[in-house]
Amino acid sequence: MTPPSSSPFDLTNPGSAGRGDGEASNQSTFAGLTLPESRGPLSRWVMDWVRGMPADAPTVPFSDPFDDDLQLALYCCYETHFTTLPEAVGEVEWDLDLLRFRRELEWVFELGLRGVIGAPPDHSDVGVAIRAMLAADDGPSLSRFMETNGTMTEMRDFVVHRSAYQLKEADGHSFGIPRLSGVAKQMLVQIQAGEYGADGVDREMHASLFAQTMREFDLDDRRNAYLGDQPGSALAISNLISMFGLHRRWRGALVGHLAVFEMTSVVPMGRYASALDRLGASAAARRFYDVHVLADAEHEMMALELARTLAANEPALACDVLFGASCAIAAEHRFAVGLLRQWGIDPAQA
């Protein structure tokens, strides 16, 4: 069948359908990849279960929501919905024992997050509330540090730490599409079309552009190639979106999270692009960041309006919208603090 002339894709050329060089040059193979070492009883149980080695599930204790063992266990549970984990035996995506254990992990994650962010702000106008939350955020600026002082080694570390999410950028938020209705659904689809490069001719998926950045840094662009190097604070960036996206009851939180994600993208992405320019990186390495500066200038307004629209149409979700927004801020704060400390830098000075 010949595609209509209005299509932005050449469907007769598999390499052109908004993919550029593909999701990742090596994405089709898991050769040589293995699951990482466990970080405690929670991740050990999940990875053994994925390997086809069932055992009685351990008790999930209350912990820091960004705990390494908790986050690795959650990540491995969630990743079965996105791709095949290395060493996986059989089909585990809808394994009932794995799902039951994941629910216990999620409960601890949620309780921990509520303890971190505290009481929700006034939700009479979620747009005003989200802007106020962002204005009040006094956490360390990782992008500002990278722009002025970051080294290429630190930039590579940063890319590795973000890859747990960026190699599947937009996928978790897209789970929200069938969970919304009316104008809110249309608005989310429009935002996601841009993330997937489906909003015009010669566009590329943002995940593909990130994979390109990794290749330019001589990094392995296969999903989960660096799972053993990513601490809980890095995995939580991805896990938070997955948790919100996979539960219909969290659709409001997913939208609030997306609003903060988009509203805090343009300036940091511009700084990372400037850092790469200062460090002499190639244009191909910078392209992921350059594209976000342009795309998210529009998306940030759309995402905030989406949050307002959803709260207006479903007032009972307003608190959830702000919860998701608060969680996004908290997760990014912990990510920045963790990486700066890994580099021996006082977060207060960043």
N, C-alpha and C positions, 0 to 999 in steps of 0.2 A: 504494500500500500504506500502510495506517495504521500509524504507529509504535506499539510497545507502550507502555502507560501508564507503565511503569517507566523509560522513557528519560528522561535528564536534559535532552534537547534537544527543541525543537519543530522537527522536520524539515520541516514545511510552511512554515517561515519561514526562508529562507536566512540572514538576518542574525542569527539567534539561536543558531546551533549552536556555542556556546561561544566566539564570536568577538567579542562586543561590537560595536565599531565596525568590525570587520574587522582583518585582519592589519596593514593600514595603509590610510589613506583613499585613497592614490594608488598602492597597490601594483600595480595592474593595468596601469599604463602606464610606459613608459620614455621617454616623449616628452621630448626635451631633454637626456637623460642621455648622457654620453660616457665612455669610458674615460679615466682620468687620464693625465698625462704619465708616461712610464716613469722609473724611478729607476736605471737601469743596463741592461746587456745582457740580464740574465735576464728582467726584467719586460718589456723591449722585445720580446724574442722571443715571449714568451707572448701579449702583447696583439696583436702583428702576426699571429700564427698564428690567434688568435680572430677577427681581422678578415678572415681569408682571404688573408693575405699570407705564404705559407710561405717559409722560408729555412733554411739550415743552423743547427742549434742551437749555441749557444755552450758553451764549457766552464764547468762550475759549480765555482768555486773554494771551498775551505774558507773560512768567514767566521764572524763573530759570528752566532749563531743568530737574533738579532733584527734583522739587517741589513735596511734598508729595501727594497733591490732584491730580496733573497731572499724576504722575506715578501710583497711585492706580487705577485711571480711565483707563489708558492705559493697565495696567496689567489685569484688569477684562475683557476688550475687547479682548485682545490677548488670554487669558486663555481659552476662548470658543473654540479655535482651537485645544487645547491640551487635555482638559478634561471637565467634567461637573462641573460647579461652584455650591457651596452650595446654596440652595434656588432658583436655576434656575427654571423658569416656561417655559415649552415648548422648542422648538429648536431655539436658538438665534445665532448660529454661523454665519449664513449668513443673519441676519436681516439687512435690508437696512438702517434703521434709525441708528442702532448701528454702521454700517460700515461708514456711512457719518460722524457721530460724531467722530469716531476713526480717520478718516482722518484729521479732524481739530486738534485733539490732537497731531497727528504725525507731523503736520506742525509746531506747536509750539515747539515740542521736537527737530525737526531737526534744526529749526532756532536757538534755544537756544544752541544746540551743536556746531553749526558753530560759534556762538559768543564766546564760551568757548575755542575752539581749534585754532581759528584764520586761517590764510592763510595756504593752504596746502604746504608741502615741494616740492622740485623738484622731479618729477616723472619719470625721464629718466631711472632710475633703481630702481624699487620698492623694491627689496631685500636690496639694500644698504640703501635706504631711511628708511625702517622699522627698520633695525638694528641701524641706527643713531638716530631715534626717541626713541628707547628703551634705548640707551646709554645716551641720554640727559635727560631721565626722572629722576627727583630728588624728586619724591613724597615720602611720608612716607612708610616704609616697615612694613606692618602689620605682615607678616610672621616672620620677624626678632624679632619683639617685642614679639610675641607669643613664639618663640623658647626659648628666654632667660628669659622673665618676665611674660608671660601670666599665668593666673590662670585657673583652671578647669571651674569656672563660666564664665570667659571670653571666653573660648573655646566653651562652650555650646552656648553662645550668638552668636559667630562667625558662628557656624554651623546653628543655626536658621536663621540668616541673609542670609546665602548662599543657604538655602534650596529652595527658590523661583525658583532658576535656577537649582541647582544640582539634584533635584528630577526629572527633565526632561532633564538632561544633554544630549547634542548632538541633541535633537529633533529639536530645532530651526535652527541649522546649516544644518540639513538634508533637510530642505525645499529647500536648494540650489541645491540639486542633479539634479532634473529635469530642473533646470534653466541654467545648464552648459552643455557643449558638449565636445566630444572628450576626449583628455588626461586629461583635467582639471576635467571632470566629473569622470573619473576613479580614479584620485588621491583623490578626495573628498570621494568617496565611500570607498576607502581603509582606509582612516583615520577614517571614521565613523564606519567601521566594527570593528575597535579596541575599539571605544567608547561603542559599543553595545555588546562587548564580542563575536563577531561573527568571530574572526580571528584565532581561534584555539580551541582545546579541553580544557574543564574545565575552560574556561574564563567566566567572569560575566560582566553584564552591569555595567558601572560606576555609573549609577543612583541607581542600586540595592545596590552597595557597600556603597553609601552615606546613603541610607536608613538604612543599617546595622549599620553605625556609629551612626546615630540618636538613634536607639534602644539601642545601648550600653550606650548611655548617658541618657537613660530613657526619650527620647523625642518622641513625636508623629510623626511618619514617614509618615502620610497621607499628600498628596499634599494639600497645602494651609491651613494646620492646624494652621500656625503661621502668616497668612496674616495680621492680625491686629497688629503684633509686628514688621513688616518689614517696615522701612521708605522708602522714595522715592529713596534714594541712593542704597538701597538693591534691590528694585524692578527694578531699571533701568538696573541692570546687565542682567536680563532676558529680559526686554522690548527691549533693544537695539538689541539683537539677533533676537527677534521676528519681529521687524520692518524691519530689513534687510532681514530676511528669507522669509517674506510673500510678498515681492515686488520684482518682477523680475528685475526692474530697479536698485535695490540695491544689485544685485548679486556680484558685485565687492567689495562693502563695506563689505558684509558678509564674503568674502574670506579674506580680509584684517583683519577683526576682528578675524577670526579664527587663522590667522597667529600669531597675538599678544597673543591670548589666549594660544596657544600651546607653544610659545617661552618664555612665562613668567610663565610656570607651574612647571618645574622640580625642580628648586631651592626652590621656596616657598613651594611646596608640601613636599619636604624633610625636610624643617624647621618645618612644622606642624606635620609631623611624629615624629620628634625629640622632639617637645613640648609635644606631647602625651606620648612619652616614659618617659620623665622627670616627667610628672604628674602621671605616673603609670596607664595609660589607657591600656585596653586590646589589644591584637593583632588584634581582630576583629574590634575594633574601629579605629585602625591605618591602616587597610588594604586598605581603599579607597585611602589614601595618599601614601602608599607604592607602590600601583599599578600604580599610576600616575607618580611617579618618573621613573619607568621603561618604561611605555607606551609612555609618552610624550617626552622622550629622542629621540625617533624615530619620533614621530609625529611633533615635532617642525621643523625638517628639511623638512619633507614632506609638511607641511603647508606653509613654506616659499617658497618652490619650486612651490607649487600650485599657490601662489600669483604671482610669476614671470611668470609662464606659462600662466595664465589668462591674465596678462597685455601684454604679447607678442602676444597672439592670438587675443586679443581685446584691442588694444592700447587706445581706447576711455574710457576704464574702469580703467586705471591706477590711475587717480585722485580719483576715488571712492574707489579703494583698499586702498589708503593711508588715505582717510577720515575714512573708517571703522577702520583702525588700530589706528588712532588718537582718535577716539571715545572710543575704548576699553581702551586705556590708561587713558583717562579722566574719564571714568566711574569707573575704579578701584581706581583711585586717590580719587574720591569723596566717594566711599565706605569706603576706609581705614580711611579717615579723619573723616567721620561721626561716625564710630564705635569707634575710639580712643577717640573722644570727648565725646561720650556717657559714656565711662569709666573714664572720667576725666583726660585723658592723652593728653598732648600737642603733636600734630602730628609732630611738628618740632623736638621733642626729640625721636621719634620712629625710 
